[in-house]
Amino acid sequence: MCIRDRITTGEIPSLYVKADRNDTKEDYMYKLRETMQSRYKRSFSTDEEVLETLKENTKERLHIAFCMNPLGHNFRRCLRTFPSLLNSATTIYFMPWPEEALRSVAIQFMSEVPELDSERNSVVALFVEMQEEVRALAEKYRNNECGYYYVTPTSYLELLKVFKNLFGEAYSSITTGIQAVSYTHLT
């Protein structure tokens, strides 16, 4: 509710109440009027005019970065509850990563897996191809079924993390198994 109020009206509730010091509202308005007159080089005849100018300038200059995941029911519910998120805001959609960025990030992640030395380039190429294919399928799904599946950088990073963890576990398990077999073979 507070965010909706800020976006829609630009007002901050209880901003003009008595301060902690012993300032009165009149003292506060006097200081505000002096500041506004020196800043805007004009005189203000009423307190309401000062507050309205302050409110308009706040709406013009105040920027709030409000990030949400577009997946699921929470996003839709939030937009239905607070329509000013769309009406009074600028929505920025993140563009997909280019192939070179996907490749660079995958190389960075896979450099932490020394067991992949001989196959690193093939694995990186596979990750890039998978991400591009999923992006193409999401676009096809959107066009054919009018539904959205979001392919985000976060999903790509999660794929790399999961692969790295699973590969480490599998490699450790296989290494342990090979050591056990070779030990039993020697005895």
DOTI-496262 format. One record per residue (C-alpha): residue number from 1; x, y, z. Coordinates in nm, 4 decimals. Example, Ala and Ser with C-alpha at 12.3 -4.5 7.8 and 13.67 -1.06 7.14 Angstrom:
2
1,1.2300,-0.4500,0.7800
2,1.3670,-0.1060,0.7140
***
This chain:
187
1,0.0000,0.0000,0.0000
2,0.2825,0.2438,0.0807
3,0.4509,0.1865,-0.2554
4,0.1203,0.2359,-0.4378
5,0.0657,0.5646,-0.2569
6,0.4155,0.6879,-0.3419
7,0.3799,0.5964,-0.7087
8,0.0263,0.7295,-0.7501
9,0.0306,1.0477,-0.5420
10,0.3947,1.1212,-0.4681
11,0.2968,1.1968,-0.1096
12,0.4577,1.0564,0.2031
13,0.2063,1.0195,0.4877
14,0.2922,1.1893,0.8174
15,0.5777,1.3839,0.6581
16,0.4522,1.7147,0.7919
17,0.3847,1.6145,1.1523
18,0.5585,1.7679,1.4500
19,0.9286,1.6863,1.4466
20,1.1185,1.5240,1.7332
21,1.2683,1.8588,1.8245
22,1.0294,2.1197,1.9496
23,0.9635,2.2551,1.6000
24,0.6064,2.3361,1.5225
25,0.4420,2.2898,1.1845
26,0.4723,2.6650,1.1334
27,0.8495,2.6504,1.1950
28,0.8810,2.3638,0.9518
29,0.6727,2.5413,0.6865
30,0.8745,2.8619,0.7335
31,1.2026,2.6749,0.6734
32,1.0522,2.4872,0.3786
33,0.9150,2.8092,0.2247
34,1.2580,2.9767,0.2524
35,1.4279,2.6781,0.0896
36,1.1704,2.6584,-0.1900
37,1.1851,3.0322,-0.2580
38,1.5636,3.0309,-0.2835
39,1.5621,2.7206,-0.5033
40,1.2811,2.8214,-0.7432
41,1.3403,3.1983,-0.7316
42,0.9765,3.2814,-0.6729
43,0.7510,3.3530,-0.3787
44,0.4807,3.1220,-0.2511
45,0.1656,3.2754,-0.1095
46,0.0240,2.9774,0.0824
47,0.1499,2.6666,0.2601
48,-0.0572,2.4564,0.0224
49,0.1262,2.6054,-0.2757
50,0.4625,2.5210,-0.1154
51,0.3522,2.1647,-0.0418
52,0.2018,2.1192,-0.3903
53,0.5258,2.2374,-0.5546
54,0.7250,2.0064,-0.3301
55,0.4938,1.7163,-0.4153
56,0.5143,1.7769,-0.7909
57,0.8923,1.8042,-0.7833
58,0.9154,1.4902,-0.5722
59,0.6977,1.3008,-0.8219
60,0.9141,1.4275,-1.1063
61,1.2491,1.3469,-0.9475
62,1.1871,1.0485,-0.7211
63,1.2736,0.7174,-0.8841
64,1.2027,0.3842,-0.7205
65,1.3505,0.0615,-0.8516
66,1.0938,-0.2081,-0.7810
67,1.1976,-0.5474,-0.9160
68,0.9654,-0.8435,-0.9396
69,0.9813,-1.1873,-1.0872
70,0.7202,-1.1973,-1.3667
71,0.6465,-1.5651,-1.3019
72,0.3528,-1.7013,-1.1119
73,0.0374,-1.5749,-0.9514
74,0.1999,-1.3298,-0.7080
75,0.2972,-1.0932,-0.9891
76,-0.0530,-1.0961,-1.1403
77,-0.2128,-1.0519,-0.7986
78,0.0162,-0.7605,-0.7213
79,-0.0688,-0.5879,-1.0513
80,-0.4418,-0.6359,-0.9918
81,-0.4126,-0.5001,-0.6390
82,-0.1834,-0.2092,-0.7314
83,-0.2638,-0.1000,-1.0890
84,-0.0433,0.2067,-1.0461
85,0.2573,-0.0261,-1.0810
86,0.1716,-0.0376,-1.4510
87,-0.0076,0.2932,-1.4975
88,0.2466,0.5190,-1.3265
89,0.5656,0.3254,-1.3799
90,0.8103,0.2376,-1.6513
91,0.8453,-0.1332,-1.7076
92,1.1862,-0.2526,-1.8199
93,1.2127,-0.5931,-1.9754
94,1.5548,-0.7488,-1.9697
95,1.6800,-0.8601,-2.3050
96,1.8280,-1.2065,-2.3560
97,2.2009,-1.2494,-2.3216
98,2.3976,-1.2707,-2.6460
99,2.5764,-1.5979,-2.7226
100,2.9161,-1.4508,-2.6376
101,2.7950,-1.3547,-2.2882
102,2.6482,-1.7020,-2.2354
103,2.9774,-1.8553,-2.3471
104,3.1851,-1.6272,-2.1249
105,2.9784,-1.7023,-1.8136
106,2.9848,-2.0778,-1.8826
107,3.3635,-2.0704,-1.9283
108,3.3987,-1.8895,-1.5964
109,3.1799,-2.1448,-1.4160
110,3.3420,-2.4475,-1.5812
111,3.6946,-2.3193,-1.5084
112,3.6192,-2.4126,-1.1463
113,3.5829,-2.7789,-1.2499
114,3.9378,-2.9044,-1.3211
115,3.8143,-3.2516,-1.4219
116,3.6611,-3.0990,-1.7373
117,3.9885,-2.9768,-1.8882
118,3.9743,-3.1854,-2.2051
119,3.5983,-3.1426,-2.2592
120,3.5445,-2.7887,-2.1299
121,3.4846,-2.6274,-2.4719
122,3.2317,-2.8958,-2.5691
123,3.0420,-2.8580,-2.2420
124,3.0376,-2.4786,-2.2748
125,2.9086,-2.5057,-2.6337
126,2.6376,-2.7444,-2.5114
127,2.5220,-2.4975,-2.2442
128,2.5044,-2.2112,-2.4940
129,2.3130,-2.4276,-2.7418
130,2.0716,-2.5442,-2.4697
131,1.9969,-2.1874,-2.3582
132,1.9408,-2.0697,-2.7155
133,1.7143,-2.3682,-2.7865
134,1.5091,-2.3086,-2.4716
135,1.4746,-1.9420,-2.5681
136,1.3540,-2.0421,-2.9177
137,1.1067,-2.2926,-2.7711
138,0.9748,-2.0302,-2.5271
139,0.9158,-1.7948,-2.8201
140,0.7389,-2.0718,-3.0130
141,0.5252,-2.1483,-2.7065
142,0.4338,-1.7803,-2.6751
143,0.3337,-1.7587,-3.0412
144,0.1415,-2.0875,-3.0574
145,-0.0175,-2.1102,-2.7125
146,-0.0268,-1.7429,-2.6084
147,0.1519,-1.8410,-2.2893
148,0.4734,-1.7133,-2.1450
149,0.7762,-1.9046,-2.0284
150,1.0488,-1.6709,-1.9125
151,1.4077,-1.7626,-1.9935
152,1.6139,-1.5456,-1.7638
153,1.9836,-1.5073,-1.6870
154,1.9052,-1.6463,-1.3422
155,1.7786,-1.9716,-1.4918
156,2.1010,-2.0015,-1.6931
157,2.3149,-1.9406,-1.3853
158,2.1134,-2.1987,-1.1922
159,2.1677,-2.4511,-1.4732
160,2.5432,-2.3963,-1.4522
161,2.5451,-2.4266,-1.0722
162,2.3391,-2.7447,-1.0750
163,2.5615,-2.9004,-1.3425
164,2.8751,-2.8092,-1.1502
165,2.7384,-2.9603,-0.8268
166,2.6026,-3.2761,-0.9909
167,2.9206,-3.3247,-1.1912
168,3.1306,-3.2895,-0.8769
169,2.9168,-3.5438,-0.6915
170,2.9163,-3.7898,-0.9841
171,3.2913,-3.7532,-1.0393
172,3.3580,-3.8118,-0.6699
173,3.1302,-4.1166,-0.6670
174,3.2911,-4.2637,-0.9804
175,3.6410,-4.1979,-0.8479
176,3.5527,-4.3705,-0.5204
177,3.4058,-4.6648,-0.7129
178,3.7139,-4.6965,-0.9340
179,3.9387,-4.6889,-0.6290
180,3.7293,-4.9583,-0.4612
181,3.7389,-5.1794,-0.7727
182,4.1122,-5.1357,-0.8179
183,4.1720,-5.2099,-0.4502
184,3.9685,-5.5309,-0.4648
185,4.1352,-5.6265,-0.7920
186,4.4811,-5.5877,-0.6372
187,4.4008,-5.7952,-0.3283
***
